Amino acid sequence: MPIQILLIEDDSQIRKSVEELLTSQGFQVTTVADGRAGIDQTLLQVPDLILCSMTMPGVDGYQVLEAVRTNRLTSTVPFILLATQTNVADVRRGMNQGADDCLTKPFTHDDLLQTVNSRLKREALRKGDLKLEIDKYRHILASVTAHEYNTALSGVIGFSSLLIDDYQQFSDDEVVSMVGMIKISGLRLKRSLDNIQLMDMLQHVDSSQANFDYFSTESAPITEKLVDDSVQAVAYRQDRELSYQLQIENAQLRISEKNLGICLSELIDNAFKFSASGKTVLLTGIHEGDNYRLTFTNKGQPFKAEYCDQIAPYKQFDRKQYEQQGFGLGLAIVKKILELNQGRLTVETSPEGETSVIIWIPRVINAEPATT
């Protein structure tokens, strides 16, 4: 399929000359005579490259460039400005707004072709790199998904098969225990699916959408009992005894009860999941100025300081070295929820091997003290 080029130029002679040259080189060229028509044509059929005059009556090249760069569908289309004169300030303005290059009229045929081919080559390299990243992402996602789903389903299928085939051989207590394991496996699978859906929602939330308030308003109390209940829920889901200490000050936080519960659940789950066997996890919550500081400290699988900036959906650190459960969504979910509520997250690692995940959530000042 031929490369599509959109030419936005109000000078009819230049428009005709450029169109003939590019067409002779095998490009498919669409021409329009003004900026408004250029924007409309770009949205109607996204081109592979745009050539746009800088100065035009009505909508000028800068306005066209802004419209192109602020639209998600066209934001990466190579954009070359055609200037009527060499003015450093004008060129700099165009480049600052996101233009890929600038040609000064009159330009030679060789200059035009060289510039067009250079930008198309660079765009091809960008798309190639993006494809490699997407392929890598798909491979990781497929590997993690297969492991996570099969682990949960193995528990469901395995125990249910035992009950169906040999139920008469088991005592009532053994049957109840196996049914409990089926439930735990189901809860694990449900949590995985819920987190995928939640992460997708969070990635598309912005202030213009109706669900923005759902993630960024309301307030909720935090108490030692609330944190302890969250720990017990994690213990049940992980089917293990947990060693922990709580030091939680009561407070009213500027975050909804639902979102606070998600943050607690994910961070507590991580703290115990990556804690070495027999080690105690410390959970502390204190007032710190206008914020509330929650710290989750464990000793086990280390978390390097540079990983903090790499937190992203489906990102699992040192997976080849350490066996891990889950999709790698927990920290990404918490980080996004905190950002929507003017909070923040950081991770610190001590020389002794302790890892502390610390979050700050704004407090409701002068609120009635939360009760346990």
N, C-alpha and C positions, 0 to 999 in steps of 0.2 A: 504493500500500500504506500503510495507516495506521501512524502512529508508535507503536512499542511502548514502553510504560512499565512498569517493574517497581516495585511498591510493597511495601516490607518494613516492616510496622507491626504491633506486638503489640496495640495498642488497637483493638478491633473497631469501635467507633463512628467513630474517626478513619479507619480503613481503609475503611469503607463510604462515609463522606462524601466522601473524596478520590476514591475509585473512581467514584462517581456523577458528580462534577464533571468529572473528566477525560474520562470516557466521553461526557458531554454535549457536550464540545468536539471530539469526533472522534478522540480517542486510544484506542488499544487497550490496556487495563490488565490486567495480571496481578498478583494480590495473594498474599502469603504472610504468615504470622503470626510468623515467627521468623527469626533470622539464618542459621542453618544451612540452612533451606529456601530462603532468599534466595540464598545462594551456589550451591546446587545448581541453582536455577532459572536463575540468570545463566549458568551453564556449559551448561545444557541448551538455552537459547535466548537468545542475547546480545541484550539490549534496547537501545533507542536512548537511554534515560535511566533512572536509578535514583533513587527516593525512598526513603530509609532512616532509620528511627528511630535516634536516637543511643543510647538506653538501652533494652535489652531483656534479658530473662532468658537465660542461656546465652551464646550468641554475640551480642555487642552490635554496634552500628553501626561502631565503629572496626575491629573484626575483619573485618566484612564488607568495609569499605573497603579494608583491607590485602589481603584475598584478591582483590578485584577489580583493584586496581592492580598486583599482582605477577603477574597472569596476562596473557600477551602478547595473548590474544584479547579481553580485556575492559579492558585498561589505559587506554584512552582514552574509555570510556563516561562521559558526564556523570553526576556523582554529587552528589546534594543530600541533606545531612543534615537530619533533623527533630529539633530539640532541645526538651526539655521545659522548659528554663529558659535564660535568657541568662546564660551563664558564659563570660567572655572566654577563660579558660584552656582550657575544653573546645572552644570554637569554634576557637581557634588550633590546638589539637591536631589537630582534624579537617582544617583547611585545610592544615596542614603535612604530613598524611598523604596529601593529594591530593584532598580534597573540592573541588568546584567552587563550592559555595555552602552556606549554612546558613539554615534557616527555624526560627523559634522558635514552638512551640505555646503558645497557640492562634494560628493565622494566619488571615487572611481569604482568601476565595476569590480576590480580586484579587491579593493578594500571591503566592499559590501559582501562579496562571496566569502572572503576570508573570515570576516566577522561572523557571518551566519553559520558557516561550517564549524567554526571554533566553538560557538555556543551550542550547536547541536551535538557536537562531539562530547562536550562537557556534560550535557544533559543525559546523553547515552551512558556515560560513565556513572553518573549519579543514579540512574535507574538500575544499572547493573549492580552497583553496591547495595542498593535498596533490595533488589531481588535476592541477593545473597543473604542479607539480614533476615528477610522474610522466610527464606528457606530454612535458615538456622533456627529461627523462632518456631516454625512449624515442627521441625524435628524435635526440639526440646519439648514443645507442648504435647506432641504425640507420645513421646516417651513418658513424660510425667503423668499424662492422662491415663495411659494404659496401666501404669503401675498403681496409681491411686484408685482407679475404679476396680481393678482386678483384686486388689487387697481387700477392699470392702466386700465385694461380691463373693470372694472365696469364703469369707466368714459366713455370709448368708447361705450360700449353696452348701458349704461343708456341713454346718450344723443342722440345717434343715434336712439334708440327705440322711444324716445319722438318725434324726428323729423319725423320719418316714420309714426307713428300712429296718431300724432296730429299736424302736421306741419301747418295746416290751422288756428289753434288757436293762433299761435305766430306771433309777429311783425317781421319785417325785422331785427331790432336790436337784438331781442331775438334769432332769428335763427343764426345770425352772432356770438353772444355770445356763443351759444351752440356748434357751429362748432369750435370756438376757444378753448373751453374746450376739445373737442375731439382731437384737434391737440396737446394740452398740455399733455393729457394722452398718446397720441402716442409718443410724444417726451420723456416722462418719461420712457416709456417701451423701446424705442430704446436706450436711455442712459444706462439703466440697462443691456441690451444685449451687447452693445458695451463695457461696462466695464468688463463684464465677459470674452469676447474675448481678450481684452487688458491685463487683469490680467494674463490670460493663456499664452499669448505671453511673457510678462515680466518675468514670473517665469522660462521660458526656455531660456532666452537670456544669452549668454556668448560670450566671445571675439572670439571664433572660428566660430561663426555663421554669416551669411550674414547680418542679421538684427541688428547686434550689433551697426554698425555705425549709423543706423537710429535713435537709441535711445540715442546715446552718442556723437554725433558730431554736428557741425553747431553752430551758434550764433543768437541771436535775441534781439531786443530792448525792454525795458520795459518803459512805460510811464504812466502818470496818466490816459490818455484817454484809454489806453489798459485795465487797471484795471477797470475803470468805465464801459467800454463796457462789461467786464466779469460779473460785478455786475448786469447790466441790463439784461443780458442773463439769469442769475440765477433767478432774480426777475420774469421774464416772465415764466420760467419753474416752479417756485414754486407758481405762480399766487398770488403774495402778494406784498404789498408795503414794501420796505426795508429802514430802517434808518441806515445811515452809514456816516463815515467821511474818506476822503482819504488824505494821506500825502506821496506822492510818488515822489522820486527823479528819474530822468531819468538816464538810464544806458544801456550798451550793455552787455548782459549776455552770458556765454558759455553754451547755451542750445538752442535747436531748437525752432522755433516759435510754432510748433505743441505741443511739450512737455511742453513748458512754459504755453501755453493755457490750457493744461490738468491740470497742477498743480494749476493754478489760479482758474479754474472752480471748481475743487474738494474741494479746501480749502475754497473758498468763499461760496460754497454750504453748507459745514459743519458749517461754522461760523454762517450763518443765520438759518440753520435748528435747531441748538442746542442753539440758542439765545432766551432768554425769551422775551415774547411779549412786545413791546414798548421800548426795549433796543437798543442802538446804537452800531453798530459794527465798530471798528476802524481798518483800513488797512493802514499800514505804510511800506515804502520801503526806505532803506538808504544804502549808501556806507559804507562798514566796511572792511578796508584793501583791500585785493585782492578779497573779496567776496561782494555779495549784500545780505542784510538781509531783508527779507519780514516777517512781523508780522501780524497775523490775530487775533484780540482780541474781544471776546464776553463775555457776562454775561448770564448764564443760566444753562443748564445741565453741571455739573462739570466733569472734566476729570482728574482723579487722576494721580499723577506723575509716579506711578509704571505701569500704562497702556502703557506708551511710548514704553517699551521694548516688550510689548505683541501685538503690531500692526501686524496684519496678515490678509490674505485674508479671507473674510466672518466673521471677528471678530467684533461683536457689543458689546459694553460695557454697562452694566447695562440695558440690553434689557428688563428684567422683570419689572424694575422700571419705565422705560421711553419708550413710544411708539416711534418707529423709522422707518423712511423710508430708502429704499435702501438696498443693500446687505452687507454693511460693507466693501466695497472695496476701497473707496476713499483714505483713509490714506495709505493703503498698496500700491496702485498704485503710489501715490506721492513719498512715501519713496523709492520705487524701482527705479523710474525715477531719483530721486536725486542721489542715489547711483551710477547709471550708468553715471552721469555727475559730479562726485566728489563733490556733494553737500550733505547736511544732513538736518535732521528734528528733532525738539524736541518740547515738549509741557510743558508749565509752568502754574501753577494754583496759584492764589493769595489767601490770607486769606479772601478777600472780595468776592470771588466767580468768579473772572474773569479768563477766560481760554485764553491763548495765544499760538497759533501754530506758531512756528518760523522755517523758512527755510533759508538756506544759499546756494547761487548759485555762482560759480566763475564768476568774471567779466572779460570782455575783456579790458585789460589795454591799455590806450592811444588810445582808439577808439573814433571816432567822436561822440559828444553828440547826444543821441537819441532825436528826436523831437516829440512834442505832436501832 
